Amino acid sequence: STMPDFMRKMEEFKVTNEESQLVVQVVEHGNVEKLLLQELSFIPKPNTPNEIVIKVEASTITLQDCMIRRGKWYEMQRLPFVPGSDFVGTIHSMGGEATKNSTFQVGDKVAAVVASGGNAKYISMPYQNIIRVPSEVDSVIALCLSSAYVPAREALDMARKLNTPFTSANILIIGGNGPSGLATIELALLEGANVYTTADGRHHEFLTNLGAKCFPIDPNKWLPTLQGKMDVVLDSVCLDGYESSSLALNSAGTLVCTGMSAVYTQGQIRAFGMRDVRDYKATYCKMRAKYMLNNTVYYDRMERYDLAPNEYAQHFRYLCHLASKDSIHPLVSARAPLNLVASMQKAIEHGDTTYGVC
């Protein structure tokens, strides 16, 4: 079927049982029409005694989902998979071990970071990997905090000296218009930092109104001004193997590499007679950040969550507190039901979404 036919069928999808499992699935790599929406005639049960089944209330739709669906990203999932790397929901049922050994109860509001699986009505996972959400926090706000603000906070902490605030520090955020970039700008400004950011010109007015000093994306247009002056640089884009970000640091500064979206979003890279070497370039950039560049650390969000879920939970609770006091203001780009995930992914790929978390 044509793209309009596909979109219309997705948007007109009607469930037959409101309580049954509903999942968005990618069964083969390709464009957005490769997404499937399936209603399954059952409610999931815990797969193992230590698992908890959660009824999802909100989950993310991201550029990462789009690129993994296309088969081009530095953290791939095996087919078939359900997109969505963050979710918030309520506990529906619990395995025996989870009931006995955890403090969770059916009906508790919880959140988690997952490699995949969020864009579904239910998800089952070990209780050890779940964090509690304060009951008074709205589920969508909790999702924004977990998916964007906690990673921003942890990345900033990796550059923090002796647990001191960033008051008057010069902080450069490469790619400040994305959800995590916006969160990082807000948290850095909250600590009194001087915040600089790069973004396409159409985003400059919005980012300037937040309090950041804006520069074009092209490093050749901002490096002559900022070279050697930054206390912290956070780079999720990796336009040039983190080279310009490293050059922006002062002698005691720290570069935190949080991603490499540009490696994949700028199209095929041909080299050595090969049609596309983006995967090899991504591997090289990651190794370069970890082992070759001075004063540089690499932030892997999923790895950090798996290794220290309690630390992640502590950051999350603190950010919930800040949100409740109106000290931070998470932005929601759009809210869409599961039958509109395809439409949202298409909008993200075409840059047709507003600022914030989808």
DRENDO-1510 file (C-alpha; in Angstrom, 1 decimal, always signed):
<recs>
REC; n; res; u; v; w
REC; 1; SER; +0.0; +0.0; +0.0 .
REC; 2; THR; +1.0; +3.6; -0.4 .
REC; 3; MET; +2.3; +5.8; +2.5 .
REC; 4; PRO; -1.0; +7.7; +2.8 .
REC; 5; ASP; -2.9; +4.3; +2.8 .
REC; 6; PHE; -0.6; +3.0; +5.5 .
REC; 7; MET; -0.9; +6.1; +7.7 .
REC; 8; ARG; -4.7; +6.0; +7.3 .
REC; 9; LYS; -4.9; +2.4; +8.3 .
REC; 10; MET; -2.7; +3.0; +11.4 .
REC; 11; GLU; -4.7; +6.0; +12.4 .
REC; 12; GLU; -8.1; +4.2; +12.0 .
REC; 13; PHE; -7.0; +1.1; +13.9 .
REC; 14; LYS; -9.6; +0.0; +16.5 .
REC; 15; VAL; -8.9; -2.3; +19.3 .
REC; 16; THR; -11.4; -5.1; +20.1 .
REC; 17; ASN; -10.5; -5.5; +23.8 .
REC; 18; GLU; -9.2; -2.5; +25.7 .
REC; 19; GLU; -7.4; -4.7; +28.2 .
REC; 20; SER; -5.5; -6.9; +25.7 .
REC; 21; GLN; -1.8; -6.4; +24.9 .
REC; 22; LEU; -1.2; -3.8; +22.1 .
REC; 23; VAL; +2.3; -3.4; +20.6 .
REC; 24; VAL; +4.1; -1.5; +18.0 .
REC; 25; GLN; +6.7; -3.7; +16.3 .
REC; 26; VAL; +9.5; -3.5; +13.8 .
REC; 27; VAL; +9.9; -6.8; +12.0 .
REC; 28; GLU; +12.2; -5.6; +9.2 .
REC; 29; HIS; +14.4; -2.5; +8.7 .
REC; 30; GLY; +13.2; +0.3; +6.5 .
REC; 31; ASN; +10.9; +3.3; +6.3 .
REC; 32; VAL; +8.1; +4.1; +8.7 .
REC; 33; GLU; +5.7; +1.8; +6.9 .
REC; 34; LYS; +7.7; -1.1; +8.3 .
REC; 35; LEU; +6.1; -0.5; +11.7 .
REC; 36; LEU; +3.3; -2.9; +12.7 .
REC; 37; LEU; +0.6; -2.4; +15.2 .
REC; 38; GLN; -0.7; -5.6; +16.7 .
REC; 39; GLU; -3.4; -6.4; +19.2 .
REC; 40; LEU; -2.7; -9.7; +21.0 .
REC; 41; SER; -5.5; -11.5; +22.7 .
REC; 42; PHE; -4.0; -11.8; +26.1 .
REC; 43; ILE; -2.6; -9.8; +29.0 .
REC; 44; PRO; +1.0; -10.6; +29.7 .
REC; 45; LYS; +2.1; -12.4; +32.8 .
REC; 46; PRO; +5.5; -12.3; +34.5 .
REC; 47; ASN; +7.9; -14.3; +32.4 .
REC; 48; THR; +10.0; -15.3; +35.5 .
REC; 49; PRO; +9.3; -15.1; +39.3 .
REC; 50; ASN; +11.4; -11.9; +39.7 .
REC; 51; GLU; +9.5; -10.0; +37.0 .
REC; 52; ILE; +6.8; -7.4; +37.2 .
REC; 53; VAL; +4.2; -6.7; +34.5 .
REC; 54; ILE; +3.6; -2.9; +34.1 .
REC; 55; LYS; +0.7; -1.3; +32.3 .
REC; 56; VAL; +2.3; +1.5; +30.3 .
REC; 57; GLU; +0.9; +5.0; +30.7 .
REC; 58; ALA; +3.5; +6.9; +28.7 .
REC; 59; SER; +6.6; +6.0; +26.6 .
REC; 60; THR; +9.0; +7.8; +24.4 .
REC; 61; ILE; +9.1; +8.2; +20.6 .
REC; 62; THR; +12.6; +9.3; +19.6 .
REC; 63; LEU; +15.0; +9.9; +16.7 .
REC; 64; GLN; +16.9; +6.9; +18.1 .
REC; 65; ASP; +13.8; +4.7; +17.5 .
REC; 66; CYS; +13.6; +6.0; +13.9 .
REC; 67; MET; +17.2; +5.3; +13.1 .
REC; 68; ILE; +17.1; +1.8; +14.7 .
REC; 69; ARG; +14.0; +1.1; +12.6 .
REC; 70; ARG; +16.0; +2.1; +9.5 .
REC; 71; GLY; +18.8; -0.2; +10.6 .
REC; 72; LYS; +21.4; +2.5; +11.0 .
REC; 73; TRP; +22.4; +3.4; +14.6 .
REC; 74; TYR; +25.2; +2.7; +16.9 .
REC; 75; GLU; +23.0; +0.7; +19.3 .
REC; 76; MET; +20.9; -1.7; +17.3 .
REC; 77; GLN; +18.2; -4.1; +18.4 .
REC; 78; ARG; +17.6; -7.6; +17.1 .
REC; 79; LEU; +14.5; -8.0; +14.9 .
REC; 80; PRO; +11.7; -8.1; +15.7 .
REC; 81; PHE; +11.6; -5.5; +18.4 .
REC; 82; VAL; +9.2; -3.0; +20.0 .
REC; 83; PRO; +10.5; +0.6; +20.0 .
REC; 84; GLY; +10.5; +2.9; +23.0 .
REC; 85; SER; +13.4; +3.2; +25.4 .
REC; 86; ASP; +11.7; +4.9; +28.4 .
REC; 87; PHE; +8.3; +4.3; +29.9 .
REC; 88; VAL; +6.2; +5.1; +32.9 .
REC; 89; GLY; +3.2; +3.0; +34.1 .
REC; 90; THR; +1.5; +1.2; +36.9 .
REC; 91; ILE; +2.2; -2.3; +38.2 .
REC; 92; HIS; -0.4; -4.8; +36.9 .
REC; 93; SER; +0.9; -8.1; +38.3 .
REC; 94; MET; +3.9; -9.5; +40.0 .
REC; 95; GLY; +5.9; -12.7; +40.1 .
REC; 96; GLY; +6.3; -14.6; +43.3 .
REC; 97; GLU; +9.9; -13.5; +43.9 .
REC; 98; ALA; +9.1; -9.9; +43.1 .
REC; 99; THR; +6.2; -10.0; +45.6 .
REC; 100; LYS; +8.4; -11.5; +48.3 .
REC; 101; ASN; +11.6; -9.6; +47.9 .
REC; 102; SER; +10.6; -6.1; +46.7 .
REC; 103; THR; +8.7; -3.3; +48.3 .
REC; 104; PHE; +6.6; -2.8; +45.1 .
REC; 105; GLN; +2.8; -3.5; +45.1 .
REC; 106; VAL; +0.2; -3.8; +42.4 .
REC; 107; GLY; -1.0; -0.3; +41.5 .
REC; 108; ASP; +2.4; +1.4; +42.2 .
REC; 109; LYS; +3.5; +4.0; +39.7 .
REC; 110; VAL; +7.0; +3.1; +38.3 .
REC; 111; ALA; +9.4; +3.9; +35.5 .
REC; 112; ALA; +12.3; +2.2; +33.7 .
REC; 113; VAL; +14.9; +2.6; +31.0 .
REC; 114; VAL; +14.9; -0.3; +28.5 .
REC; 115; ALA; +16.8; -1.1; +25.3 .
REC; 116; SER; +13.4; -1.5; +23.6 .
REC; 117; GLY; +9.8; -2.4; +24.4 .
REC; 118; GLY; +8.2; +0.8; +25.7 .
REC; 119; ASN; +5.7; +1.4; +22.8 .
REC; 120; ALA; +3.3; -1.2; +24.1 .
REC; 121; LYS; +0.3; -1.4; +26.5 .
REC; 122; TYR; +2.2; -3.8; +28.8 .
REC; 123; ILE; +5.8; -4.7; +29.5 .
REC; 124; SER; +7.3; -7.3; +31.8 .
REC; 125; MET; +10.8; -6.8; +33.4 .
REC; 126; PRO; +12.8; -7.7; +36.5 .
REC; 127; TYR; +11.8; -5.7; +39.6 .
REC; 128; GLN; +15.5; -4.8; +40.2 .
REC; 129; ASN; +15.4; -2.6; +37.0 .
REC; 130; ILE; +12.4; -0.6; +38.0 .
REC; 131; ILE; +12.3; +2.8; +39.8 .
REC; 132; ARG; +9.5; +4.2; +41.8 .
REC; 133; VAL; +7.6; +7.3; +40.7 .
REC; 134; PRO; +6.1; +9.6; +43.3 .
REC; 135; SER; +2.3; +9.2; +43.1 .
REC; 136; GLU; +1.8; +12.9; +42.8 .
REC; 137; VAL; +4.0; +13.3; +39.7 .
REC; 138; ASP; +2.2; +13.3; +36.3 .
REC; 139; SER; +3.2; +10.3; +34.2 .
REC; 140; VAL; +4.2; +12.3; +31.2 .
REC; 141; ILE; +6.3; +14.7; +33.3 .
REC; 142; ALA; +7.9; +11.7; +34.9 .
REC; 143; LEU; +8.7; +10.3; +31.5 .
REC; 144; CYS; +10.4; +13.7; +30.5 .
REC; 145; LEU; +12.5; +13.6; +33.7 .
REC; 146; SER; +13.6; +10.0; +33.2 .
REC; 147; SER; +14.3; +10.2; +29.5 .
REC; 148; ALA; +15.9; +13.6; +29.2 .
REC; 149; TYR; +16.7; +15.2; +32.6 .
REC; 150; VAL; +18.3; +12.3; +34.4 .
REC; 151; PRO; +20.8; +11.6; +31.5 .
REC; 152; ALA; +21.5; +15.4; +31.4 .
REC; 153; ARG; +22.2; +15.4; +35.2 .
REC; 154; GLU; +24.4; +12.4; +35.0 .
REC; 155; ALA; +26.4; +13.7; +32.1 .
REC; 156; LEU; +26.9; +17.0; +34.0 .
REC; 157; ASP; +28.0; +15.1; +37.1 .
REC; 158; MET; +30.7; +13.3; +35.0 .
REC; 159; ALA; +32.4; +16.7; +34.5 .
REC; 160; ARG; +31.8; +18.0; +38.0 .
REC; 161; LYS; +34.8; +18.8; +40.2 .
REC; 162; LEU; +34.7; +17.8; +43.8 .
REC; 163; ASN; +30.9; +17.8; +43.8 .
REC; 164; THR; +30.8; +21.6; +43.5 .
REC; 165; PRO; +28.1; +23.5; +41.5 .
REC; 166; PHE; +28.8; +24.9; +38.1 .
REC; 167; THR; +28.4; +28.6; +39.2 .
REC; 168; SER; +30.1; +30.9; +36.6 .
REC; 169; ALA; +31.5; +27.8; +34.7 .
REC; 170; ASN; +31.5; +28.0; +30.9 .
REC; 171; ILE; +29.5; +25.1; +29.5 .
REC; 172; LEU; +29.1; +24.3; +25.8 .
REC; 173; ILE; +26.3; +22.0; +24.7 .
REC; 174; ILE; +26.6; +20.6; +21.2 .
REC; 175; GLY; +23.1; +20.2; +19.7 .
REC; 176; GLY; +21.0; +22.1; +22.3 .
REC; 177; ASN; +17.6; +21.8; +20.6 .
REC; 178; GLY; +17.0; +18.1; +21.3 .
REC; 179; PRO; +15.2; +16.9; +24.4 .
REC; 180; SER; +18.4; +16.1; +26.4 .
REC; 181; GLY; +20.1; +19.2; +25.1 .
REC; 182; LEU; +17.2; +21.4; +26.4 .
REC; 183; ALA; +17.3; +19.6; +29.8 .
REC; 184; THR; +21.1; +20.1; +30.0 .
REC; 185; ILE; +20.7; +23.8; +29.2 .
REC; 186; GLU; +18.1; +24.2; +31.9 .
REC; 187; LEU; +20.0; +22.3; +34.6 .
REC; 188; ALA; +23.3; +24.1; +33.9 .
REC; 189; LEU; +21.6; +27.5; +34.0 .
REC; 190; LEU; +19.9; +26.5; +37.3 .
REC; 191; GLU; +23.4; +26.1; +38.8 .
REC; 192; GLY; +24.5; +29.5; +37.5 .
REC; 193; ALA; +26.6; +28.4; +34.6 .
REC; 194; ASN; +27.3; +30.5; +31.5 .
REC; 195; VAL; +25.7; +28.3; +28.9 .
REC; 196; TYR; +26.7; +28.2; +25.2 .
REC; 197; THR; +25.0; +25.9; +22.6 .
REC; 198; THR; +25.1; +25.0; +18.9 .
REC; 199; ALA; +22.0; +24.5; +16.9 .
REC; 200; ASP; +20.5; +25.2; +13.5 .
REC; 201; GLY; +19.7; +28.9; +13.1 .
REC; 202; ARG; +15.9; +28.3; +13.3 .
REC; 203; HIS; +16.3; +27.3; +16.9 .
REC; 204; HIS; +18.4; +30.2; +18.1 .
REC; 205; GLU; +15.6; +32.5; +19.2 .
REC; 206; PHE; +14.0; +29.8; +21.3 .
REC; 207; LEU; +17.3; +28.8; +22.9 .
REC; 208; THR; +18.4; +32.4; +23.5 .
REC; 209; ASN; +15.1; +33.0; +25.3 .
REC; 210; LEU; +16.0; +30.1; +27.6 .
REC; 211; GLY; +19.2; +31.9; +28.5 .
REC; 212; ALA; +21.8; +30.2; +26.3 .
REC; 213; LYS; +24.3; +31.9; +24.0 .
REC; 214; CYS; +23.8; +30.4; +20.5 .
REC; 215; PHE; +26.2; +29.5; +17.7 .
REC; 216; PRO; +25.8; +27.8; +14.4 .
REC; 217; ILE; +26.2; +24.0; +14.0 .
REC; 218; ASP; +29.4; +24.3; +11.9 .
REC; 219; PRO; +32.4; +24.1; +14.2 .
REC; 220; ASN; +34.3; +26.4; +11.9 .
REC; 221; LYS; +31.9; +29.2; +12.9 .
REC; 222; TRP; +32.1; +28.8; +16.7 .
REC; 223; LEU; +35.5; +27.4; +17.4 .
REC; 224; PRO; +37.4; +30.6; +16.7 .
REC; 225; THR; +35.4; +32.3; +19.5 .
REC; 226; LEU; +35.2; +29.4; +22.0 .
REC; 227; GLN; +38.5; +27.5; +21.6 .
REC; 228; GLY; +40.2; +26.9; +24.8 .
REC; 229; LYS; +37.6; +28.7; +26.9 .
REC; 230; MET; +35.2; +26.0; +28.0 .
REC; 231; ASP; +35.1; +24.3; +31.4 .
REC; 232; VAL; +32.7; +21.6; +30.2 .
REC; 233; VAL; +31.6; +20.5; +26.8 .
REC; 234; LEU; +28.8; +18.0; +26.3 .
REC; 235; ASP; +28.6; +16.5; +22.8 .
REC; 236; SER; +25.8; +14.2; +21.6 .
REC; 237; VAL; +26.3; +15.0; +17.9 .
REC; 238; CYS; +30.0; +14.1; +17.0 .
REC; 239; LEU; +30.3; +16.1; +13.8 .
REC; 240; ASP; +34.0; +15.6; +13.6 .
REC; 241; GLY; +34.9; +12.8; +15.9 .
REC; 242; TYR; +34.6; +15.1; +18.9 .
REC; 243; GLU; +37.7; +17.0; +17.7 .
REC; 244; SER; +36.2; +20.5; +17.8 .
REC; 245; SER; +34.6; +19.8; +21.2 .
REC; 246; SER; +37.9; +18.8; +22.6 .
REC; 247; LEU; +39.6; +21.9; +21.2 .
REC; 248; ALA; +37.0; +24.1; +23.0 .
REC; 249; LEU; +38.2; +22.9; +26.4 .
REC; 250; ASN; +40.4; +24.9; +28.6 .
REC; 251; SER; +43.4; +23.1; +30.2 .
REC; 252; ALA; +41.3; +21.9; +33.2 .
REC; 253; GLY; +38.1; +21.3; +31.2 .
REC; 254; THR; +36.2; +18.0; +30.6 .
REC; 255; LEU; +34.5; +16.8; +27.5 .
REC; 256; VAL; +31.5; +14.5; +28.0 .
REC; 257; CYS; +30.6; +12.5; +24.9 .
REC; 258; THR; +26.9; +11.5; +25.1 .
REC; 259; GLY; +26.2; +10.3; +21.6 .
REC; 260; MET; +27.0; +10.5; +17.9 .
REC; 261; SER; +23.8; +11.2; +16.0 .
REC; 262; ALA; +25.6; +13.0; +13.1 .
REC; 263; VAL; +27.5; +9.8; +12.2 .
REC; 264; TYR; +24.2; +8.3; +11.1 .
REC; 265; THR; +22.0; +11.2; +10.2 .
REC; 266; GLN; +24.2; +12.8; +7.6 .
REC; 267; GLY; +23.9; +9.9; +5.1 .
REC; 268; GLN; +26.2; +7.1; +3.9 .
REC; 269; ILE; +29.9; +7.3; +4.3 .
REC; 270; ARG; +31.9; +5.6; +1.5 .
REC; 271; ALA; +35.5; +4.5; +2.2 .
REC; 272; PHE; +37.9; +1.7; +1.3 .
REC; 273; GLY; +35.7; +0.5; -1.5 .
REC; 274; MET; +32.8; -0.1; +0.9 .
REC; 275; ARG; +29.3; +1.3; +0.4 .
REC; 276; ASP; +28.7; +2.5; +3.9 .
REC; 277; VAL; +31.2; +2.5; +6.8 .
REC; 278; ARG; +29.1; +4.4; +9.4 .
REC; 279; ASP; +29.2; +1.5; +11.8 .
REC; 280; TYR; +33.0; +1.5; +11.7 .
REC; 281; LYS; +33.1; +5.2; +12.2 .
REC; 282; ALA; +30.8; +5.0; +15.2 .
REC; 283; THR; +33.0; +2.4; +16.8 .
REC; 284; TYR; +36.1; +4.5; +16.1 .
REC; 285; CYS; +34.5; +7.6; +17.6 .
REC; 286; LYS; +33.5; +5.7; +20.7 .
REC; 287; MET; +37.0; +4.3; +21.2 .
REC; 288; ARG; +38.5; +7.7; +20.5 .
REC; 289; ALA; +36.4; +9.3; +23.3 .
REC; 290; LYS; +37.1; +6.5; +25.7 .
REC; 291; TYR; +40.8; +6.0; +25.2 .
REC; 292; MET; +42.4; +8.6; +22.9 .
REC; 293; LEU; +41.2; +12.1; +23.8 .
REC; 294; ASN; +42.5; +13.8; +26.9 .
REC; 295; ASN; +40.1; +15.0; +29.6 .
REC; 296; THR; +37.3; +13.1; +27.9 .
REC; 297; VAL; +34.7; +10.7; +29.2 .
REC; 298; TYR; +32.0; +8.7; +27.4 .
REC; 299; TYR; +28.5; +8.6; +28.9 .
REC; 300; ASP; +26.5; +5.4; +28.0 .
REC; 301; ARG; +23.1; +5.9; +29.5 .
REC; 302; MET; +21.9; +2.3; +29.3 .
REC; 303; GLU; +25.1; +1.0; +30.8 .
REC; 304; ARG; +24.9; +3.5; +33.6 .
REC; 305; TYR; +21.3; +2.6; +34.4 .
REC; 306; ASP; +22.1; -1.2; +34.4 .
REC; 307; LEU; +25.2; -0.7; +36.6 .
REC; 308; ALA; +23.7; +1.8; +39.1 .
REC; 309; PRO; +19.9; +1.8; +39.0 .
REC; 310; ASN; +19.8; +3.2; +42.6 .
REC; 311; GLU; +21.9; +6.2; +41.6 .
REC; 312; TYR; +19.6; +6.8; +38.6 .
REC; 313; ALA; +16.6; +6.5; +40.9 .
REC; 314; GLN; +18.1; +9.1; +43.3 .
REC; 315; HIS; +18.7; +11.6; +40.5 .
REC; 316; PHE; +15.1; +10.9; +39.3 .
REC; 317; ARG; +13.6; +11.6; +42.7 .
REC; 318; TYR; +15.6; +14.8; +43.0 .
REC; 319; LEU; +14.4; +16.0; +39.6 .
REC; 320; CYS; +10.8; +15.2; +40.6 .
REC; 321; HIS; +11.4; +17.4; +43.6 .
REC; 322; LEU; +12.7; +20.3; +41.4 .
REC; 323; ALA; +9.7; +19.9; +39.0 .
REC; 324; SER; +7.2; +19.9; +41.9 .
REC; 325; LYS; +8.8; +23.2; +43.1 .
REC; 326; ASP; +8.5; +24.6; +39.5 .
REC; 327; SER; +12.3; +25.0; +39.4 .
REC; 328; ILE; +12.5; +23.1; +36.1 .
REC; 329; HIS; +9.9; +23.0; +33.3 .
REC; 330; PRO; +10.0; +19.8; +31.2 .
REC; 331; LEU; +8.6; +20.4; +27.7 .
REC; 332; VAL; +6.3; +17.9; +26.0 .
REC; 333; SER; +6.5; +18.0; +22.2 .
REC; 334; ALA; +3.5; +15.9; +21.5 .
REC; 335; ARG; +1.2; +13.2; +23.0 .
REC; 336; ALA; +0.0; +10.4; +20.8 .
REC; 337; PRO; -1.6; +7.0; +21.2 .
REC; 338; LEU; +0.1; +3.8; +20.0 .
REC; 339; ASN; -1.8; +3.9; +16.6 .
REC; 340; LEU; +0.0; +7.3; +15.9 .
REC; 341; VAL; +3.5; +6.2; +16.7 .
REC; 342; ALA; +4.2; +5.8; +12.9 .
REC; 343; SER; +2.9; +9.4; +12.3 .
REC; 344; MET; +5.1; +10.7; +15.1 .
REC; 345; GLN; +8.2; +8.9; +13.9 .
REC; 346; LYS; +7.6; +10.4; +10.4 .
REC; 347; ALA; +7.3; +13.8; +11.9 .
REC; 348; ILE; +10.5; +13.4; +13.9 .
REC; 349; GLU; +12.4; +12.3; +10.8 .
REC; 350; HIS; +11.2; +15.4; +8.9 .
REC; 351; GLY; +11.9; +17.8; +11.8 .
REC; 352; ASP; +8.2; +18.6; +12.1 .
REC; 353; THR; +7.9; +18.3; +15.9 .
REC; 354; THR; +8.1; +21.1; +18.5 .
REC; 355; TYR; +10.6; +21.3; +21.4 .
REC; 356; GLY; +10.5; +18.6; +24.1 .
REC; 357; VAL; +9.9; +14.9; +24.6 .
REC; 358; CYS; +7.4; +13.0; +22.4 .
</recs>
